[in-house]
Amino acid sequence: MLFWIFLVGGLAARYAAGRRILGGALLLCVPLIDVVLLGATVLSIRDGAGPTVWHGLSAAYLGLTVVYGHRTVRWADARFARRFGGSSAPPRPSLHGRAAVVDAWKSWFRFLLAYAISVGLIFGLVVLAGTFDKGAPLLVWLNPLTKVLVYSLIWPIVTTIWPGKAPEQGTEQAPGQETAPEQETATGNG
């Protein structure tokens, strides 16, 4: 939750309020929140608190934000810059063919990295807890993370099989504009 509060607060300060230094400082706090969260989780378990599902959530969350946090900040920054800073909209990539396949696999491998970090942190917390019995609530997060990893593999496989074709040159039309059917030429039968 703090991730989003600092992200929106930093971007609002930067663009809506025109306070670039304050906005930059708030945005620099975004990755620090993850470190504080993990530190609090480790201290809590080390001090004898029984591991809970919420401790596991912090490990799963940290893996995702390490991989996707910077991309999320860049994406949100571009949207705020467009809305409040007068920047132009970023061009939308037109992915087809090989580029679509490469993009789909990069996306999946990016999630695989987030998964590996999350799972590593979860097992690290289990080791910190002492036994698998004590750390069982932490392991609950392996189920949804693994399901997302496996189900997200469908997209790159489908994209590899059917990568899509590039739009044909000159066939793009303005919205609402229809092509008139070709008129038949009348030939006289004499």
OpenMM code with the backbone's topology and positions (N, CA, C; nanometers):
from openmm import Vec3, app, unit

residues = "MET LEU PHE TRP ILE PHE LEU VAL GLY GLY LEU ALA ALA ARG TYR ALA ALA GLY ARG ARG ILE LEU GLY GLY ALA LEU LEU LEU CYS VAL PRO LEU ILE ASP VAL VAL LEU LEU GLY ALA THR VAL LEU SER ILE ARG ASP GLY ALA GLY PRO THR VAL TRP HIS GLY LEU SER ALA ALA TYR LEU GLY LEU THR VAL VAL TYR GLY HIS ARG THR VAL ARG TRP ALA ASP ALA ARG PHE ALA ARG ARG PHE GLY GLY SER SER ALA PRO PRO ARG PRO SER LEU HIS GLY ARG ALA ALA VAL VAL ASP ALA TRP LYS SER TRP PHE ARG PHE LEU LEU ALA TYR ALA ILE SER VAL GLY LEU ILE PHE GLY LEU VAL VAL LEU ALA GLY THR PHE ASP LYS GLY ALA PRO LEU LEU VAL TRP LEU ASN PRO LEU THR LYS VAL LEU VAL TYR SER LEU ILE TRP PRO ILE VAL THR THR ILE TRP PRO GLY LYS ALA PRO GLU GLN GLY THR GLU GLN ALA PRO GLY GLN GLU THR ALA PRO GLU GLN GLU THR ALA THR GLY ASN GLY".split()
positions = [
    Vec3(0.0821, -0.1193, 0.0000),
    Vec3(0.0000, 0.0000, 0.0000),
    Vec3(0.0867, 0.1260, 0.0000),
    Vec3(0.1928, 0.1234, 0.0829),
    Vec3(0.2809, 0.2399, 0.0870),
    Vec3(0.3488, 0.2643, -0.0471),
    Vec3(0.3762, 0.1553, -0.1210),
    Vec3(0.4344, 0.1690, -0.2553),
    Vec3(0.3495, 0.2647, -0.3377),
    Vec3(0.2183, 0.2405, -0.3405),
    Vec3(0.1282, 0.3208, -0.4227),
    Vec3(0.1108, 0.4610, -0.3673),
    Vec3(0.1108, 0.4747, -0.2355),
    Vec3(0.0969, 0.6075, -0.1751),
    Vec3(0.2172, 0.6942, -0.2121),
    Vec3(0.3388, 0.6400, -0.1967),
    Vec3(0.4573, 0.7175, -0.2313),
    Vec3(0.4680, 0.7403, -0.3817),
    Vec3(0.4276, 0.6420, -0.4616),
    Vec3(0.4322, 0.6579, -0.6066),
    Vec3(0.3392, 0.7702, -0.6521),
    Vec3(0.2142, 0.7631, -0.6127),
    Vec3(0.1177, 0.8661, -0.6540),
    Vec3(0.1530, 1.0003, -0.5915),
    Vec3(0.1952, 0.9981, -0.4644),
    Vec3(0.2352, 1.1231, -0.3986),
    Vec3(0.3532, 1.1890, -0.4677),
    Vec3(0.4531, 1.1086, -0.5042),
    Vec3(0.5700, 1.1624, -0.5732),
    Vec3(0.5361, 1.2189, -0.7095),
    Vec3(0.4531, 1.1482, -0.7831),
    Vec3(0.4153, 1.1959, -0.9162),
    Vec3(0.3244, 1.3178, -0.9082),
    Vec3(0.2341, 1.3196, -0.8098),
    Vec3(0.1472, 1.4361, -0.7921),
    Vec3(0.2297, 1.5582, -0.7534),
    Vec3(0.3265, 1.5395, -0.6637),
    Vec3(0.4125, 1.6521, -0.6248),
    Vec3(0.4937, 1.7001, -0.7437),
    Vec3(0.5438, 1.6073, -0.8241),
    Vec3(0.6284, 1.6430, -0.9374),
    Vec3(0.5513, 1.7166, -1.0460),
    Vec3(0.4347, 1.6656, -1.0822),
    Vec3(0.3630, 1.7216, -1.1970),
    Vec3(0.2468, 1.8129, -1.1588),
    Vec3(0.1596, 1.7689, -1.0690),
    Vec3(0.0416, 1.8489, -1.0363),
    Vec3(0.0788, 1.9716, -0.9532),
    Vec3(0.1722, 1.9553, -0.8566),
    Vec3(0.2085, 2.0671, -0.7699),
    Vec3(0.3332, 2.1404, -0.8190),
    Vec3(0.4038, 2.0827, -0.9169),
    Vec3(0.5230, 2.1476, -0.9697),
    Vec3(0.6419, 2.1445, -0.8747),
    Vec3(0.6415, 2.0559, -0.7786),
    Vec3(0.7500, 2.0445, -0.6798),
    Vec3(0.8384, 1.9265, -0.7180),
    Vec3(0.9266, 1.9487, -0.8131),
    Vec3(1.0078, 1.8404, -0.8702),
    Vec3(1.1008, 1.7756, -0.7675),
    Vec3(1.1606, 1.8541, -0.6797),
    Vec3(1.2541, 1.7981, -0.5811),
    Vec3(1.1784, 1.7117, -0.4803),
    Vec3(1.0661, 1.7601, -0.4304),
    Vec3(0.9850, 1.6816, -0.3375),
    Vec3(0.9343, 1.5548, -0.4058),
    Vec3(0.8896, 1.5688, -0.5297),
    Vec3(0.8425, 1.4526, -0.6052),
    Vec3(0.9517, 1.3493, -0.6233),
    Vec3(1.0727, 1.3956, -0.6572),
    Vec3(1.1854, 1.3046, -0.6732),
    Vec3(1.2203, 1.2350, -0.5426),
    Vec3(1.2151, 1.3085, -0.4320),
    Vec3(1.2454, 1.2489, -0.3014),
    Vec3(1.1428, 1.1420, -0.2655),
    Vec3(1.0158, 1.1693, -0.2908),
    Vec3(0.9115, 1.0696, -0.2613),
    Vec3(0.9271, 0.9464, -0.3496),
    Vec3(0.9643, 0.9677, -0.4760),
    Vec3(0.9839, 0.8539, -0.5663),
    Vec3(1.1058, 0.7707, -0.5263),
    Vec3(1.2075, 0.8344, -0.4700),
    Vec3(1.3237, 0.7591, -0.4218),
    Vec3(1.2873, 0.6714, -0.3015),
    Vec3(1.1818, 0.7090, -0.2303),
    Vec3(1.1382, 0.6291, -0.1152),
    Vec3(1.0670, 0.5005, -0.1572),
    Vec3(1.0208, 0.4945, -0.2803),
    Vec3(0.9443, 0.3776, -0.3255),
    Vec3(1.0229, 0.2475, -0.3076),
    Vec3(1.1478, 0.2360, -0.3560),
    Vec3(1.2185, 0.1094, -0.3335),
    Vec3(1.2584, 0.0888, -0.1874),
    Vec3(1.2776, 0.1971, -0.1130),
    Vec3(1.3142, 0.1833, 0.0284),
    Vec3(1.2019, 0.1195, 0.1096),
    Vec3(1.0794, 0.1401, 0.0678),
    Vec3(0.9652, 0.0815, 0.1371),
    Vec3(0.9761, -0.0705, 0.1369),
    Vec3(1.0197, -0.1266, 0.0252),
    Vec3(1.0343, -0.2717, 0.0156),
    Vec3(1.1415, -0.3230, 0.1117),
    Vec3(1.2518, -0.2494, 0.1211),
    Vec3(1.3590, -0.2887, 0.2121),
    Vec3(1.3100, -0.2828, 0.3566),
    Vec3(1.2374, -0.1766, 0.3908),
    Vec3(1.1824, -0.1629, 0.5265),
    Vec3(1.0834, -0.2759, 0.5545),
    Vec3(0.9997, -0.3082, 0.4575),
    Vec3(0.9016, -0.4157, 0.4741),
    Vec3(0.9698, -0.5491, 0.5015),
    Vec3(1.0705, -0.5824, 0.4208),
    Vec3(1.1420, -0.7077, 0.4413),
    Vec3(1.2165, -0.7065, 0.5748),
    Vec3(1.2785, -0.5948, 0.6079),
    Vec3(1.3485, -0.5833, 0.7366),
    Vec3(1.2551, -0.6048, 0.8541),
    Vec3(1.1364, -0.5445, 0.8484),
    Vec3(1.0387, -0.5621, 0.9562),
    Vec3(0.9927, -0.7071, 0.9648),
    Vec3(0.9773, -0.7718, 0.8506),
    Vec3(0.9362, -0.9124, 0.8481),
    Vec3(1.0438, -1.0008, 0.9107),
    Vec3(1.1686, -0.9782, 0.8720),
    Vec3(1.2791, -1.0579, 0.9260),
    Vec3(1.2915, -1.0357, 1.0766),
    Vec3(1.2847, -0.9100, 1.1202),
    Vec3(1.2942, -0.8813, 1.2637),
    Vec3(1.1802, -0.9448, 1.3418),
    Vec3(1.0627, -0.9402, 1.2858),
    Vec3(0.9462, -0.9985, 1.3519),
    Vec3(0.9635, -1.1490, 1.3727),
    Vec3(1.0055, -1.2191, 1.2691),
    Vec3(1.0234, -1.3645, 1.2798),
    Vec3(1.1436, -1.3967, 1.3685),
    Vec3(1.2516, -1.3208, 1.3542),
    Vec3(1.3706, -1.3460, 1.4348),
    Vec3(1.3456, -1.3240, 1.5839),
    Vec3(1.2562, -1.2293, 1.6139),
    Vec3(1.2250, -1.2006, 1.7545),
    Vec3(1.1235, -1.2972, 1.8131),
    Vec3(1.0880, -1.4004, 1.7371),
    Vec3(1.0046, -1.5051, 1.7934),
    Vec3(0.8582, -1.5028, 1.7535),
    Vec3(0.8183, -1.4068, 1.6744),
    Vec3(0.6782, -1.4048, 1.6296),
    Vec3(0.6555, -1.5246, 1.5381),
    Vec3(0.5426, -1.5894, 1.5543),
    Vec3(0.5106, -1.7013, 1.4663),
    Vec3(0.4860, -1.6513, 1.3258),
    Vec3(0.5513, -1.7121, 1.2264),
    Vec3(0.5299, -1.6683, 1.0885),
    Vec3(0.3832, -1.6824, 1.0490),
    Vec3(0.3339, -1.5829, 0.9795),
    Vec3(0.1950, -1.5841, 0.9340),
    Vec3(0.1913, -1.5713, 0.7826),
    Vec3(0.0726, -1.5816, 0.7302),
    Vec3(0.0527, -1.5623, 0.5859),
    Vec3(0.0988, -1.4223, 0.5450),
    Vec3(0.0831, -1.3255, 0.6335),
    Vec3(0.1207, -1.1873, 0.6015),
    Vec3(0.2718, -1.1719, 0.5878),
    Vec3(0.3482, -1.2475, 0.6658),
    Vec3(0.4938, -1.2460, 0.6481),
    Vec3(0.5285, -1.3013, 0.5094),
    Vec3(0.4603, -1.4060, 0.4688),
    Vec3(0.4825, -1.4634, 0.3360),
    Vec3(0.4453, -1.3670, 0.2258),
    Vec3(0.3391, -1.2906, 0.2493),
    Vec3(0.2972, -1.1911, 0.1501),
    Vec3(0.4066, -1.0872, 0.1285),
    Vec3(0.4722, -1.0467, 0.2355),
    Vec3(0.5777, -0.9457, 0.2189),
    Vec3(0.6911, -0.9999, 0.1322),
    Vec3(0.7245, -1.1271, 0.1465),
    Vec3(0.8296, -1.1876, 0.0629),
    Vec3(0.7843, -1.1980, -0.0823),
    Vec3(0.6611, -1.2413, -0.1030),
    Vec3(0.6080, -1.2516, -0.2396),
    Vec3(0.6007, -1.1136, -0.3044),
    Vec3(0.5560, -1.0161, -0.2281),
    Vec3(0.5431, -0.8792, -0.2774),
    Vec3(0.6792, -0.8216, -0.3154),
    Vec3(0.7793, -0.8478, -0.2320),
    Vec3(0.9112, -0.7925, -0.2582),
    Vec3(0.9692, -0.8468, -0.3885),
    Vec3(0.9521, -0.9748, -0.4149),
    Vec3(1.0006, -1.0311, -0.5405),
    Vec3(0.9379, -0.9636, -0.6609),
    Vec3(0.8089, -0.9359, -0.6514),
    Vec3(0.7400, -0.8705, -0.7628),
    Vec3(0.7833, -0.7257, -0.7797),
    Vec3(0.7993, -0.6533, -0.6682),
    Vec3(0.8356, -0.5125, -0.6822),
    Vec3(0.9805, -0.4936, -0.7235),
    Vec3(1.0681, -0.5877, -0.6876),
    Vec3(1.2074, -0.5773, -0.7332),
    Vec3(1.2116, -0.5823, -0.8860),
    Vec3(1.1319, -0.6696, -0.9448),
    Vec3(1.1339, -0.6864, -1.0903),
    Vec3(1.0452, -0.5837, -1.1604),
    Vec3(0.9264, -0.5582, -1.1070),
    Vec3(0.8309, -0.4726, -1.1764),
    Vec3(0.8217, -0.3298, -1.1222),
    Vec3(0.8839, -0.3013, -1.0088),
    Vec3(0.8706, -0.1691, -0.9469),
    Vec3(0.9195, -0.0565, -1.0364),
    Vec3(1.0396, -0.0709, -1.0918),
    Vec3(1.0952, 0.0347, -1.1766),
    Vec3(1.0105, 0.0542, -1.3022),
    Vec3(0.9652, -0.0545, -1.3605),
    Vec3(0.8796, -0.0447, -1.4806),
    Vec3(0.7480, 0.0252, -1.4479),
    Vec3(0.6942, -0.0055, -1.3303),
    Vec3(0.5682, 0.0565, -1.2877),
    Vec3(0.5864, 0.2057, -1.2670),
    Vec3(0.6964, 0.2445, -1.2037),
    Vec3(0.7237, 0.3869, -1.1826),
    Vec3(0.7408, 0.4576, -1.3168),
    Vec3(0.8165, 0.3976, -1.4102),
    Vec3(0.8340, 0.4577, -1.5435),
    Vec3(0.7017, 0.4721, -1.6162),
    Vec3(0.6175, 0.3677, -1.6087),
    Vec3(0.4877, 0.3707, -1.6758),
    Vec3(0.4008, 0.4821, -1.6172),
    Vec3(0.3933, 0.4879, -1.4843),
    Vec3(0.3106, 0.5902, -1.4191),
    Vec3(0.3663, 0.7295, -1.4457),
    Vec3(0.4980, 0.7439, -1.4462),
    Vec3(0.5607, 0.8738, -1.4724),
    Vec3(0.5237, 0.9242, -1.6118),
    Vec3(0.5253, 0.8352, -1.7096),
    Vec3(0.4883, 0.8757, -1.8465),
    Vec3(0.3421, 0.9202, -1.8523),
    Vec3(0.2539, 0.8515, -1.7787),
    Vec3(0.1120, 0.8886, -1.7794),
    Vec3(0.0898, 1.0228, -1.7093),
    Vec3(0.1566, 1.0444, -1.5957),
    Vec3(0.1444, 1.1719, -1.5246),
    Vec3(0.2045, 1.2848, -1.6076),
    Vec3(0.3170, 1.2593, -1.6731),
    Vec3(0.3802, 1.3625, -1.7570),
    Vec3(0.2874, 1.4030, -1.8696),
    Vec3(0.2163, 1.3070, -1.9234),
    Vec3(0.1218, 1.3373, -2.0312),
    Vec3(0.0027, 1.4167, -1.9785),
    Vec3(-0.0502, 1.3735, -1.8651),
    Vec3(-0.1716, 1.4353, -1.8109),
    Vec3(-0.1456, 1.5733, -1.7510),
    Vec3(-0.0373, 1.5847, -1.6726),
    Vec3(-0.0137, 1.7084, -1.5991),
    Vec3(0.1050, 1.7888, -1.6507),
    Vec3(0.1948, 1.7264, -1.7249),
    Vec3(0.3148, 1.7956, -1.7699),
    Vec3(0.3123, 1.8374, -1.9150),
    Vec3(0.2075, 1.8001, -1.9872),
    Vec3(0.1963, 1.8395, -2.1266),
    Vec3(0.2793, 1.7574, -2.2229),
    Vec3(0.3338, 1.6465, -2.1794),
    Vec3(0.4117, 1.5614, -2.2700),
    Vec3(0.3184, 1.4895, -2.3668),
    Vec3(0.3771, 1.4465, -2.4764),
    Vec3(0.2962, 1.3715, -2.5723),
    Vec3(0.2855, 1.2263, -2.5265),
    Vec3(0.1853, 1.1600, -2.5770),
    Vec3(0.1639, 1.0195, -2.5412),
    Vec3(0.2765, 0.9351, -2.5977),
    Vec3(0.3246, 0.8401, -2.5180),
    Vec3(0.4283, 0.7521, -2.5720),
    Vec3(0.3707, 0.6666, -2.6839),
    Vec3(0.4503, 0.6385, -2.7861),
    Vec3(0.3981, 0.5575, -2.8966),
    Vec3(0.3690, 0.4154, -2.8495),
    Vec3(0.2607, 0.3604, -2.8996),
    Vec3(0.2261, 0.2223, -2.8657),
    Vec3(0.3002, 0.1303, -2.9609),
    Vec3(0.3679, 0.0334, -2.9046),
    Vec3(0.4406, -0.0579, -2.9934),
    Vec3(0.3438, -0.1459, -3.0706),
    Vec3(0.3743, -0.1635, -3.1962),
    Vec3(0.2952, -0.2520, -3.2798),
    Vec3(0.3740, -0.3803, -3.2945),
    Vec3(0.3437, -0.4752, -3.2084),
    Vec3(0.4206, -0.5985, -3.2070),
    Vec3(0.3518, -0.7055, -3.2901),
    Vec3(0.4283, -0.7609, -3.3798),
    Vec3(0.3795, -0.8712, -3.4615),
    Vec3(0.5015, -0.9516, -3.5063),
    Vec3(0.4754, -1.0708, -3.5483),
    Vec3(0.5844, -1.1555, -3.5963),
    Vec3(0.6857, -1.1854, -3.4880),
    Vec3(0.8113, -1.1826, -3.5259),
    Vec3(0.9203, -1.2159, -3.4339),
    Vec3(0.9234, -1.1224, -3.3123),
    Vec3(0.8975, -0.9936, -3.3326),
    Vec3(0.8993, -0.8980, -3.2216),
    Vec3(0.7948, -0.9339, -3.1154),
    Vec3(0.6779, -0.9810, -3.1588),
    Vec3(0.5739, -1.0210, -3.0635),
    Vec3(0.6162, -1.1436, -2.9843),
    Vec3(0.6809, -1.2372, -3.0513),
    Vec3(0.7280, -1.3592, -2.9847),
    Vec3(0.8351, -1.3243, -2.8813),
    Vec3(0.9315, -1.2417, -2.9205),
    Vec3(1.0390, -1.2026, -2.8290),
    Vec3(0.9816, -1.1278, -2.7091),
    Vec3(0.8881, -1.0365, -2.7330),
    Vec3(0.8271, -0.9607, -2.6240),
    Vec3(0.7508, -1.0520, -2.5282),
    Vec3(0.6768, -1.1481, -2.5801),
    Vec3(0.6005, -1.2396, -2.4947),
    Vec3(0.6939, -1.3231, -2.4072),
    Vec3(0.8020, -1.3727, -2.4634),
    Vec3(0.8960, -1.4532, -2.3847),
    Vec3(0.9723, -1.3676, -2.2836),
    Vec3(1.0098, -1.2452, -2.3212),
    Vec3(1.0762, -1.1555, -2.2258),
    Vec3(0.9855, -1.1292, -2.1067),
    Vec3(0.8589, -1.1073, -2.1344),
    Vec3(0.7624, -1.0824, -2.0275),
    Vec3(0.7529, -1.2022, -1.9340),
    Vec3(0.7487, -1.3222, -1.9912),
    Vec3(0.7378, -1.4410, -1.9074),
    Vec3(0.8660, -1.4613, -1.8254),
    Vec3(0.9818, -1.4418, -1.8863),
    Vec3(1.1074, -1.4579, -1.8122),
    Vec3(1.1212, -1.3512, -1.7028),
    Vec3(1.0649, -1.2344, -1.7264),
    Vec3(1.0640, -1.1308, -1.6237),
    Vec3(0.9834, -1.1793, -1.5025),
    Vec3(0.8672, -1.2410, -1.5287),
    Vec3(0.7899, -1.2937, -1.4164),
    Vec3(0.8610, -1.4121, -1.3525),
    Vec3(0.9300, -1.4930, -1.4312),
    Vec3(1.0073, -1.6043, -1.3749),
    Vec3(1.1122, -1.5517, -1.2764),
    Vec3(1.1762, -1.4408, -1.3087),
    Vec3(1.2734, -1.3805, -1.2177),
    Vec3(1.2042, -1.3338, -1.0890),
    Vec3(1.0894, -1.2674, -1.1028),
    Vec3(1.0144, -1.2235, -0.9841),
    Vec3(0.9738, -1.3430, -0.8994),
    Vec3(0.9313, -1.4500, -0.9653),
    Vec3(0.8935, -1.5735, -0.8966),
    Vec3(1.0122, -1.6305, -0.8195),
    Vec3(1.1278, -1.6370, -0.8835),
    Vec3(1.2470, -1.6929, -0.8187),
    Vec3(1.2869, -1.6106, -0.6965),
    Vec3(1.2810, -1.4789, -0.7075),
    Vec3(1.3149, -1.3926, -0.5938),
    Vec3(1.2148, -1.4142, -0.4805),
    Vec3(1.0866, -1.4159, -0.5131),
    Vec3(0.9831, -1.4358, -0.4105),
    Vec3(0.9981, -1.5707, -0.3412),
    Vec3(1.0159, -1.6760, -0.4192),
    Vec3(1.0290, -1.8104, -0.3621),
    Vec3(1.1562, -1.8192, -0.2768),
    Vec3(1.2643, -1.7595, -0.3237),
    Vec3(1.3876, -1.7578, -0.2456),
    Vec3(1.3693, -1.6877, -0.1121),
    Vec3(1.2995, -1.5745, -0.1138),
    Vec3(1.2735, -1.5018, 0.0100),
    Vec3(1.1813, -1.5806, 0.1034),
    Vec3(1.0803, -1.6451, 0.0464),
    Vec3(0.9888, -1.7253, 0.1282),
    Vec3(1.0650, -1.8379, 0.1968),
    Vec3(1.1480, -1.9107, 0.1222),
    Vec3(1.2243, -2.0194, 0.1833),
    Vec3(1.3284, -1.9658, 0.2816),
    Vec3(1.3809, -1.8474, 0.2558),
    Vec3(1.4714, -1.7846, 0.3524),
    Vec3(1.4015, -1.7567, 0.4840),
    Vec3(1.2755, -1.7113, 0.4762),
    Vec3(1.1985, -1.6867, 0.5978),
    Vec3(1.1634, -1.8172, 0.6689),
    Vec3(1.1403, -1.9233, 0.5909),
    Vec3(1.1128, -2.0551, 0.6523),
    Vec3(1.2359, -2.1007, 0.7303),
    Vec3(1.3538, -2.0840, 0.6723),
    Vec3(1.4776, -2.1207, 0.7411),
    Vec3(1.4929, -2.0372, 0.8676),
    Vec3(1.4605, -1.9088, 0.8585),
    Vec3(1.4674, -1.8202, 0.9742),
    Vec3(1.3701, -1.8632, 1.0840),
    Vec3(1.2544, -1.9142, 1.0420),
    Vec3(1.1544, -1.9607, 1.1386),
    Vec3(1.2007, -2.0858, 1.2120),
    Vec3(1.2864, -2.1644, 1.1515),
    Vec3(1.3424, -2.2807, 1.2197),
    Vec3(1.3033, -2.4140, 1.1604),
    Vec3(1.1763, -2.4365, 1.1363),
    Vec3(1.1316, -2.5655, 1.0822),
    Vec3(1.0231, -2.5405, 0.9774),
    Vec3(0.9987, -2.6463, 0.8972),
    Vec3(0.8921, -2.6351, 0.7970),
    Vec3(0.7555, -2.6256, 0.8641),
    Vec3(0.7404, -2.6896, 0.9783),
    Vec3(0.6125, -2.6811, 1.0492),
    Vec3(0.5838, -2.5378, 1.0925),
    Vec3(0.6842, -2.4725, 1.1478),
    Vec3(0.6651, -2.3336, 1.1914),
    Vec3(0.6501, -2.2401, 1.0708),
    Vec3(0.7192, -2.2723, 0.9617),
    Vec3(0.7164, -2.1861, 0.8437),
    Vec3(0.6056, -2.2167, 0.7449),
    Vec3(0.5194, -2.3134, 0.7784),
    Vec3(0.4121, -2.3533, 0.6857),
    Vec3(0.3245, -2.2377, 0.6388),
    Vec3(0.2870, -2.1425, 0.7253),
    Vec3(0.2040, -2.0314, 0.6757),
    Vec3(0.2720, -1.9487, 0.5671),
    Vec3(0.4031, -1.9472, 0.5674),
    Vec3(0.4757, -1.8729, 0.4639),
    Vec3(0.4633, -1.9407, 0.3280),
    Vec3(0.4591, -2.0731, 0.3315),
    Vec3(0.4571, -2.1514, 0.2074),
    Vec3(0.3240, -2.1422, 0.1331),
    Vec3(0.2237, -2.0857, 0.1961),
    Vec3(0.0924, -2.0702, 0.1316),
    Vec3(0.1060, -1.9928, 0.0004),
    Vec3(0.2012, -1.8983, -0.0038),
    Vec3(0.2153, -1.8127, -0.1217),
    Vec3(0.2770, -1.8836, -0.2411),
    Vec3(0.3329, -2.0024, -0.2205),
    Vec3(0.3884, -2.0760, -0.3335),
    Vec3(0.2792, -2.1179, -0.4313),
    Vec3(0.1612, -2.1484, -0.3801),
    Vec3(0.0504, -2.1925, -0.4657),
    Vec3(0.0089, -2.0850, -0.5661),
    Vec3(-0.0313, -1.9646, -0.5223),
    Vec3(-0.0730, -1.8663, -0.6241),
    Vec3(0.0413, -1.8201, -0.7136),
    Vec3(0.1611, -1.8072, -0.6585),
    Vec3(0.2739, -1.7650, -0.7418),
    Vec3(0.3034, -1.8675, -0.8505),
    Vec3(0.2992, -1.9958, -0.8138),
    Vec3(0.3266, -2.1012, -0.9119),
    Vec3(0.2162, -2.1081, -1.0173),
    Vec3(0.0919, -2.0921, -0.9749),
    Vec3(-0.0190, -2.0920, -1.0717),
    Vec3(-0.0039, -1.9798, -1.1730),
    Vec3(0.0298, -1.8609, -1.1256),
    Vec3(0.0474, -1.7481, -1.2178),
    Vec3(0.1638, -1.7760, -1.3127),
    Vec3(0.2720, -1.8331, -1.2609),
    Vec3(0.3867, -1.8657, -1.3458),
    Vec3(0.3476, -1.9633, -1.4557),
    Vec3(0.2744, -2.0682, -1.4189),
    Vec3(0.2363, -2.1708, -1.5172),
    Vec3(0.1333, -2.1155, -1.6154),
    Vec3(0.0298, -2.0468, -1.5654),
    Vec3(-0.0736, -1.9948, -1.6554),
    Vec3(-0.0200, -1.8856, -1.7466),
    Vec3(0.0752, -1.8064, -1.6972),
    Vec3(0.1290, -1.6997, -1.7816),
    Vec3(0.2181, -1.7544, -1.8928),
    Vec3(0.2536, -1.8805, -1.8849),
    Vec3(0.3323, -1.9445, -1.9903),
    Vec3(0.2486, -1.9678, -2.1164),
    Vec3(0.1172, -1.9667, -2.1013),
    Vec3(0.0281, -1.9893, -2.2161),
    Vec3(0.0485, -1.8824, -2.3232),
    Vec3(0.0604, -1.7559, -2.2806),
    Vec3(0.0697, -1.6466, -2.3776),
    Vec3(0.1930, -1.6572, -2.4667),
    Vec3(0.3143, -1.6768, -2.4130),
    Vec3(0.4281, -1.6887, -2.5044),
    Vec3(0.4205, -1.8102, -2.5954),
    Vec3(0.3625, -1.9186, -2.5459),
    Vec3(0.3492, -2.0373, -2.6318),
    Vec3(0.2537, -2.0083, -2.7475),
    Vec3(0.1392, -1.9486, -2.7161),
    Vec3(0.0418, -1.9152, -2.8207),
    Vec3(0.1012, -1.8142, -2.9183),
    Vec3(0.1728, -1.7147, -2.8663),
    Vec3(0.2333, -1.6136, -2.9530),
    Vec3(0.3414, -1.6746, -3.0418),
    Vec3(0.4135, -1.7746, -2.9906),
    Vec3(0.5147, -1.8412, -3.0713),
    Vec3(0.4502, -1.9180, -3.1866),
    Vec3(0.3359, -1.9815, -3.1587),
    Vec3(0.2665, -2.0584, -3.2625),
    Vec3(0.1986, -1.9661, -3.3626),
    Vec3(0.1305, -1.8616, -3.3134),
    Vec3(0.0597, -1.7661, -3.3995),
    Vec3(0.1090, -1.6254, -3.3677),
    Vec3(0.2195, -1.5830, -3.4271),
    Vec3(0.2780, -1.4539, -3.3898),
    Vec3(0.2052, -1.3313, -3.4454),
    Vec3(0.1117, -1.3508, -3.5325),
    Vec3(0.0421, -1.2368, -3.5917),
    Vec3(0.1210, -1.1828, -3.7097),
    Vec3(0.0502, -1.1200, -3.7985),
    Vec3(0.1140, -1.0671, -3.9190),
    Vec3(0.1154, -0.9158, -3.9138),
    Vec3(0.2110, -0.8590, -3.9812),
    Vec3(0.2193, -0.7139, -3.9909),
    Vec3(0.1024, -0.6629, -4.0736),
    Vec3(0.0467, -0.5477, -4.0368),
    Vec3(-0.0595, -0.4922, -4.1198),
    Vec3(-0.0055, -0.4589, -4.2586),
    Vec3(-0.0881, -0.4820, -4.3578),
    Vec3(-0.0460, -0.4534, -4.4946),
    Vec3(-0.0360, -0.3035, -4.5139),
    Vec3(0.0649, -0.2632, -4.5907),
    Vec3(0.0863, -0.1219, -4.6166),
    Vec3(-0.0271, -0.0668, -4.7020),
    Vec3(-0.0779, 0.0494, -4.6637),
    Vec3(-0.1796, 0.1168, -4.7425),
    Vec3(-0.3203, 0.0657, -4.7198),
    Vec3(-0.3389, -0.0314, -4.6314),
    Vec3(-0.4743, -0.0820, -4.6082),
    Vec3(-0.5366, -0.0227, -4.4836),
    Vec3(-0.4608, 0.0583, -4.4090),
    Vec3(-0.5165, 0.1178, -4.2884),
    Vec3(-0.6102, 0.2310, -4.3279),
    Vec3(-0.7235, 0.2380, -4.2587),
    Vec3(-0.8240, 0.3389, -4.2891),
    Vec3(-0.8467, 0.4250, -4.1666),
    Vec3(-0.8979, 0.5426, -4.1910),
    Vec3(-0.9369, 0.6286, -4.0798),
    Vec3(-1.0605, 0.5677, -4.0143),
    Vec3(-1.0760, 0.5862, -3.8829),
    Vec3(-1.1942, 0.5291, -3.8172),
    Vec3(-1.3232, 0.5820, -3.8792),
    Vec3(-1.4159, 0.4936, -3.9023),
    Vec3(-1.5460, 0.5307, -3.9581),
    Vec3(-1.5466, 0.5434, -4.1087),
    Vec3(-1.4329, 0.5267, -4.1719),
    Vec3(-1.4257, 0.5401, -4.3167),
    Vec3(-1.4340, 0.4019, -4.3795),
    Vec3(-1.5244, 0.3863, -4.4719),
    Vec3(-1.5399, 0.2572, -4.5381),
    Vec3(-1.4938, 0.2694, -4.6820),
    Vec3(-1.4456, 0.1595, -4.7337),
    Vec3(-1.4045, 0.1619, -4.8742),
    Vec3(-1.5272, 0.1354, -4.9599),
    Vec3(-1.5355, 0.2085, -5.0675),
    Vec3(-1.6484, 0.1895, -5.1590),
    Vec3(-1.6214, 0.0674, -5.2449),
    Vec3(-1.7233, -0.0138, -5.2710),
    Vec3(-1.7006, -0.1293, -5.3581),
    Vec3(-1.6636, -0.0819, -5.4990),
    Vec3(-1.5783, -0.1574, -5.5617),
    Vec3(-1.5367, -0.1206, -5.6952),
    Vec3(-1.6583, -0.1261, -5.7886),
    Vec3(-1.6672, -0.0231, -5.8722),
    Vec3(-1.7790, -0.0188, -5.9636),
    Vec3(-1.7462, -0.1041, -6.0858),
    Vec3(-1.8466, -0.1778, -6.1249),
    Vec3(-1.8260, -0.2618, -6.2421),
    Vec3(-1.8372, -0.1767, -6.3670),
    Vec3(-1.7548, -0.2053, -6.4632),
    Vec3(-1.7626, -0.1309, -6.5896),
    Vec3(-1.8630, -0.2008, -6.6790),
    Vec3(-1.9475, -0.1208, -6.7363),
    Vec3(-2.0497, -0.1770, -6.8225),
    Vec3(-1.9934, -0.1917, -6.9636),
    Vec3(-2.0075, -0.3084, -7.0146),
    Vec3(-1.9646, -0.3291, -7.1539),
    Vec3(-2.0915, -0.3521, -7.2360),
    Vec3(-2.0926, -0.2910, -7.3438),
    Vec3(-2.2116, -0.3022, -7.4284),
    Vec3(-2.2152, -0.4334, -7.5064),
    Vec3(-2.3286, -0.5007, -7.5043),
    Vec3(-2.3483, -0.6186, -7.5885),
    Vec3(-2.4224, -0.5732, -7.7114),
    Vec3(-2.3648, -0.5687, -7.8161),
    Vec3(-2.4235, -0.5132, -7.9320),
    Vec3(-2.5018, -0.5848, -8.0194),
] * unit.nanometer
topology = app.Topology()
chain = topology.addChain("A")
for resn in residues:
    res = topology.addResidue(resn, chain)
    for name in ("N", "CA", "C"):
        topology.addAtom(name, app.Element.getBySymbol(name[0]), res)
